[in-house]
């Protein structure tokens, strides 16, 4: 997880997970529509996942 991706996750969460796949992007986008904080948390969790 790079510093640029973390900063991008804080500023605009869906854009930071764009490289992780369409499903991740849609999930983070929906979470961001529900509120900025859930979107940031979702993006950071997806970026911190070491399986992908």
N, C-alpha and C positions, 0 to 999 in steps of 0.2 A: 504494500500500500504506500504509494508515494505521497509526498507533501502536496503536490499539485492536485491529486485526486481528493485528498482530504479537504483542501480549501474549496475545491469545486463542489464537494458534497455539502459543505456548509452554505455556500452561496446559492447553488442551484442543483439540488440533489439528483434529479433524473439525468442530467447531463453527465454526472460523474460515473454512472453505472452503464452508460451506453455501450461500452465495449464488452460487458458481461452477458449480453443477450437481450432479446426483445422482451422476454418474460420479466426479467429484473427491471427493465426500464418501465414497463407498464405498472408493476407493483409499486415502485418508488414514486411514479407519477400519481397514482391513486392515493398513496399515503401523503404526498405533498398537497394534493387537493384537500385532504382532510385537515391538514395543518402542516405548518412548516417543520415543526419539531419532529413529528412522526416520520416525515420524509427524510430528514437528516439522519435520524436513528436508523431507519431502514437502509439508507445508502451506506452508512458506515458499517452496518452488519454485513451487507452483501460484499463490500470491498474488503472486509476483514476475513471473509470466508476463504480458507486456504485450499478447499477442494477444487476450485475452478482456477 
